[in-house]
Amino acid sequence: MPRLVKRTQKLIVTLQKGEDGWVIAECPSIPGCMSQGKTEAEALRNVRAAIRVCLKVRKEQGLPLTVDTREVEIAV
């Protein structure tokens, strides 16, 4: 029986401290995909799980898995 090969994909996530001290993790290339944790490590674990769920739901709904994100350079 053929073995299924899982692909991996690198996605950017942002981390920021919330007002309550929890770390908020968001994946900007998947609209609405975010999670949180008491620590950065926990937030990263949780957002990985959220990404898997979001990708599954978007696939089931026939939506693009991700949206394009761009890096721009500006003078500050």
N, C-alpha and C positions, 0 to 999 in steps of 0.2 A: 504494500500500500504506500503511495507517495506521501512524503512528509511535507507538511505545510511549513513554509519558511516565513518567519515574521520579519517584516521590514522595520527598520528604525528610522526615525525622523527627528531632526533637531529643531526645537522650537524655542523661541525667546520667551522668558517669563520675567515679569517685573516683581520686585519685592519692596514693600514699604511698610513702615510701622503705622498701625492704626491708632486712633486716639485712645483706645482701650489697652494699648500695649501689645496686642496681637500682631503678627506679621501677615499682611495681605499679599497673596501671590496671584498674579493675573497673567494669562496668556493672550497678548493682544491680537494674535493672528486667528484666534477663535473667539468670535463675539460672545460676550457673556460668560466666558470660561474663567472662573476664579475660585480660590479657596483661601484658607487661612490656617494658621497654627500658632502655638505659643512661642515657638522658636523658628528660625529660618529653615532648619532641617525638617521640622514637622510641616511647615507650610509647603516646602518643596515636595515632600512625600504626598501631601494632600492634593496639590495641584496636578501632580502626575496622574493621580487617580481621576481627578476631575477631567483632565484632558482626554483620557481614555473614554470616559462616559460621553463627553461632548462629541468626540469624533464618531462614536457609535451612533448616537442620536442623529447627528447631521447626515451620516451616511444613510440611515434608515429613512430620513425625510427627503432624501434626494438633493440635499444642499451641498454646496462645495465644502470640502472638509475644512479649509482655511481660507482666509481672505488675504490679499496681498498687503504686506507691510513694507515700508521703505524707510531707509535711513537718509536723512537730509542734513546738510551742513549749513549752519548759520553763524554769523558773527555775533558774539555776545559782549 
